[in-house]
């Protein structure tokens, strides 16, 4: 999001209303925290080594998710398993001409994932999810995973901010209601 601000300034494009709105949205993340987001109430996770690849496929499918954190037996975060990793495993098995898909250790397919806390700035989170990770795991007070922030989560948050901007447009600007003349008020004794 910082790169958006820099590119707007470099192009001198801040006079365009749409770009000003985008800059405002970007700036609005700076003052907000992860805890300000409408996060899912229940985090779906996989537990290693109790759950298998086939369990993971079932959990992702039934929950309509693209990724899920993988935890160890003590609920420590090992990484995140996503559908792309599973598809890569399936393609490799097919290329090796295996007659059946062998089960595997889900932790071996889990990718490293960035973590954030509820009081972290959304500006920082926005920069993290804009990259190849596309998601971050939110850690609660005990340092255990409590939720996930994805690109979609931030888009929904920004969409709510866009609605706020539209409402402000309907209210009018201060210059429409205020006098441009200087008014001096003297105290009478």
Kinemage of the C-alpha trace (Angstrom):
@kinemage 1
@onewidth
@group {chain A} dominant
@subgroup {mainchain}
@vectorlist {calphas} color= white
{ca unk a 1} P 0.000 0.000 0.000
{ca unk a 2} L 2.933 2.307 0.575
{ca unk a 3} L 3.962 1.672 -3.029
{ca unk a 4} L 0.480 2.842 -4.111
{ca unk a 5} L 1.012 6.124 -2.261
{ca unk a 6} L 4.461 6.573 -3.773
{ca unk a 7} L 3.277 5.856 -7.301
{ca unk a 8} L 0.386 8.299 -6.911
{ca unk a 9} L 2.735 11.019 -5.738
{ca unk a 10} L 5.324 10.254 -8.446
{ca unk a 11} L 2.724 10.484 -11.197
{ca unk a 12} L 1.222 13.654 -9.792
{ca unk a 13} L -2.107 11.875 -10.054
{ca unk a 14} L -3.510 12.874 -6.694
{ca unk a 15} L -5.821 15.375 -8.371
{ca unk a 16} L -7.878 12.540 -9.853
{ca unk a 17} L -10.797 11.817 -7.465
{ca unk a 18} L -10.586 8.034 -7.908
{ca unk a 19} L -6.883 8.008 -7.116
{ca unk a 20} L -7.423 10.306 -4.139
{ca unk a 21} L -9.986 7.846 -2.845
{ca unk a 22} L -7.503 4.973 -3.319
{ca unk a 23} L -4.849 6.956 -1.449
{ca unk a 24} L -7.368 7.666 1.325
{ca unk a 25} L -8.216 3.972 1.563
{ca unk a 26} L -4.532 3.121 1.754
{ca unk a 27} L -3.979 5.779 4.415
{ca unk a 28} L -7.024 4.555 6.320
{ca unk a 29} L -5.338 1.192 6.901
{ca unk a 30} L -2.513 2.877 8.789
{ca unk a 31} L -4.708 3.856 11.723
{ca unk a 32} L -6.530 0.531 11.875
{ca unk a 33} L -5.537 -2.660 13.629
{ca unk a 34} L -6.078 -6.327 12.829
{ca unk a 35} L -8.627 -6.400 15.659
{ca unk a 36} L -10.756 -3.890 13.697
{ca unk a 37} L -11.423 -6.489 10.999
{ca unk a 38} L -14.499 -8.685 10.916
{ca unk a 39} L -12.543 -11.902 11.498
{ca unk a 40} L -14.094 -15.375 11.374
{ca unk a 41} L -15.201 -16.460 14.833
{ca unk a 42} L -13.938 -20.031 14.497
{ca unk a 43} L -10.603 -20.985 12.976
{ca unk a 44} L -10.539 -24.255 11.046
{ca unk a 45} L -7.197 -26.019 11.523
{ca unk a 46} L -5.485 -29.334 10.848
{ca unk a 47} L -3.582 -31.182 13.545
{ca unk a 48} L -0.313 -32.902 12.648
{ca unk a 49} L 0.322 -35.841 12.893
{ca unk a 50} L -3.246 -36.934 13.692
{ca unk a 51} L -4.726 -35.811 10.377
{ca unk a 52} L -3.719 -37.091 6.964
{ca unk a 53} L -3.674 -35.567 3.506
{ca unk a 54} L -7.064 -37.114 2.833
{ca unk a 55} L -8.417 -35.531 6.027
{ca unk a 56} L -7.034 -32.192 4.837
{ca unk a 57} L -8.766 -32.527 1.469
{ca unk a 58} L -12.043 -33.306 3.228
{ca unk a 59} L -11.704 -30.388 5.682
{ca unk a 60} L -10.891 -27.880 2.913
{ca unk a 61} L -13.735 -29.146 0.757
{ca unk a 62} L -16.389 -29.227 3.476
{ca unk a 63} L -15.348 -25.835 4.866
{ca unk a 64} L -15.112 -24.208 1.404
{ca unk a 65} L -11.595 -22.986 2.200
{ca unk a 66} L -8.484 -22.543 0.072
{ca unk a 67} L -6.041 -22.863 2.965
{ca unk a 68} L -5.881 -23.983 6.565
{ca unk a 69} L -3.245 -23.650 9.305
{ca unk a 70} L -1.445 -26.830 10.354
{ca unk a 71} L -0.805 -27.156 14.095
{ca unk a 72} L 1.206 -29.647 16.126
{ca unk a 73} L -0.231 -31.569 19.087
{ca unk a 74} L 0.451 -28.569 21.390
{ca unk a 75} L -1.391 -26.163 19.020
{ca unk a 76} L 1.826 -24.529 17.792
{ca unk a 77} L 1.672 -23.254 14.221
{ca unk a 78} L 3.691 -25.378 11.775
{ca unk a 79} L 2.602 -23.631 8.579
{ca unk a 80} L -0.331 -23.362 6.234
{ca unk a 81} L -1.624 -25.984 3.826
{ca unk a 82} L -3.355 -24.709 0.724
{ca unk a 83} L -5.072 -26.219 -2.259
{ca unk a 84} L -2.152 -25.325 -4.535
{ca unk a 85} L 0.219 -27.449 -2.446
{ca unk a 86} L -2.225 -30.343 -2.536
{ca unk a 87} L -2.702 -30.000 -6.295
{ca unk a 88} L 1.078 -29.934 -6.765
{ca unk a 89} L 1.352 -33.175 -4.803
{ca unk a 90} L -1.417 -34.775 -6.862
{ca unk a 91} L 0.210 -33.690 -10.160
{ca unk a 92} L 3.599 -35.064 -9.021
{ca unk a 93} L 1.978 -38.391 -8.083
{ca unk a 94} L 0.251 -38.556 -11.480
{ca unk a 95} L 3.514 -37.725 -13.266
{ca unk a 96} L 5.186 -40.562 -11.390
{ca unk a 97} L 2.376 -42.777 -12.739
{ca unk a 98} L 1.300 -43.949 -9.295
{ca unk a 99} L -1.850 -46.036 -9.456
{ca unk a 100} L -3.125 -44.592 -6.163
{ca unk a 101} L -2.504 -41.284 -4.462
{ca unk a 102} L -0.241 -42.069 -1.513
{ca unk a 103} L -1.046 -40.383 1.772
{ca unk a 104} L 1.629 -38.050 3.056
{ca unk a 105} L 2.610 -35.991 6.050
{ca unk a 106} L 0.558 -32.772 5.891
{ca unk a 107} L 3.337 -30.849 7.647
{ca unk a 108} L 5.626 -31.623 4.696
{ca unk a 109} L 3.175 -29.884 2.348
{ca unk a 110} L 2.541 -26.931 4.676
{ca unk a 111} L 4.196 -23.660 3.660
{ca unk a 112} L 5.669 -21.114 6.035
{ca unk a 113} L 3.204 -18.361 6.884
{ca unk a 114} L 3.566 -14.899 8.357
{ca unk a 115} L 1.871 -14.189 11.662
{ca unk a 116} L 0.348 -11.026 13.100
{ca unk a 117} L -1.225 -10.002 16.389
{ca unk a 118} L -4.601 -8.356 16.922
{ca unk a 119} L -2.971 -4.991 17.684
{ca unk a 120} L -0.764 -4.938 14.541
{ca unk a 121} L -1.351 -2.231 11.930
{ca unk a 122} L -3.430 -3.101 8.877
{ca unk a 123} L -0.948 -1.175 6.747
{ca unk a 124} L 1.722 -3.766 7.603
{ca unk a 125} L -0.738 -6.619 7.091
{ca unk a 126} L -1.738 -5.169 3.716
{ca unk a 127} L 1.885 -5.207 2.610
{ca unk a 128} L 2.258 -8.831 3.765
{ca unk a 129} L -0.838 -10.183 2.001
{ca unk a 130} L -0.099 -8.217 -1.172
{ca unk a 131} L 2.949 -10.446 -1.683
{ca unk a 132} L 3.215 -14.131 -2.513
{ca unk a 133} L 1.950 -15.256 0.923
{ca unk a 134} L -1.558 -13.871 0.236
{ca unk a 135} L -2.559 -14.524 3.864
{ca unk a 136} L -1.351 -14.183 7.446
{ca unk a 137} L -2.310 -16.105 10.566
{ca unk a 138} L -3.538 -14.030 13.508
{ca unk a 139} L -2.116 -15.037 16.875
{ca unk a 140} L -4.089 -14.426 20.054
{ca unk a 141} L -2.822 -13.382 23.472
{ca unk a 142} L -1.452 -16.853 24.228
{ca unk a 143} L 0.488 -16.881 20.948
{ca unk a 144} L -1.859 -19.461 19.440
{ca unk a 145} L -3.614 -19.084 16.061
{ca unk a 146} L -7.077 -17.512 16.357
{ca unk a 147} L -7.870 -16.411 12.784
{ca unk a 148} L -6.572 -15.694 9.287
{ca unk a 149} L -6.405 -12.441 7.330
{ca unk a 150} L -6.506 -12.923 3.562
{ca unk a 151} L -6.538 -10.553 0.625
{ca unk a 152} L -10.330 -10.992 0.580
{ca unk a 153} L -10.579 -9.925 4.224
{ca unk a 154} L -8.824 -6.645 3.424
{ca unk a 155} L -10.866 -6.084 0.259
{ca unk a 156} L -14.066 -6.460 2.303
{ca unk a 157} L -12.712 -4.017 4.888
{ca unk a 158} L -11.796 -1.510 2.175
{ca unk a 159} L -15.215 -1.997 0.588
{ca unk a 160} L -16.798 -0.894 3.857
{ca unk a 161} L -14.515 2.164 3.793
{ca unk a 162} L -15.638 2.902 0.219
{ca unk a 163} L -19.231 2.921 1.466
{ca unk a 164} L -18.136 5.473 4.098
{ca unk a 165} L -16.663 7.656 1.344
{ca unk a 166} L -19.889 7.512 -0.659
{ca unk a 167} L -21.839 8.571 2.424
{ca unk a 168} L -19.432 11.474 2.957
{ca unk a 169} L -19.907 12.597 -0.645
{ca unk a 170} L -23.652 12.830 -0.054
{ca unk a 171} L -23.093 14.986 3.029
{ca unk a 172} L -21.196 17.612 1.045
{ca unk a 173} L -17.898 19.326 1.591
{ca unk a 174} L -17.095 21.871 4.273
{ca unk a 175} L -16.518 24.551 1.620
{ca unk a 176} L -20.154 24.124 0.542
{ca unk a 177} L -21.390 25.055 4.008
{ca unk a 178} L -18.743 27.409 5.391
{ca unk a 179} L -18.048 31.045 4.596
{ca unk a 180} L -14.733 31.848 2.975
{ca unk a 181} L -14.767 35.307 4.576
{ca unk a 182} L -12.862 35.898 7.786
{ca unk a 183} L -15.137 36.664 10.696
{ca unk a 184} L -13.688 38.239 13.840
{ca unk a 185} L -15.522 38.102 17.118
{ca unk a 186} L -14.492 40.627 19.746
{ca unk a 187} L -15.307 40.178 23.358
{ca unk a 188} L -17.317 43.139 24.677
{ca unk a 189} L -16.671 44.372 28.208
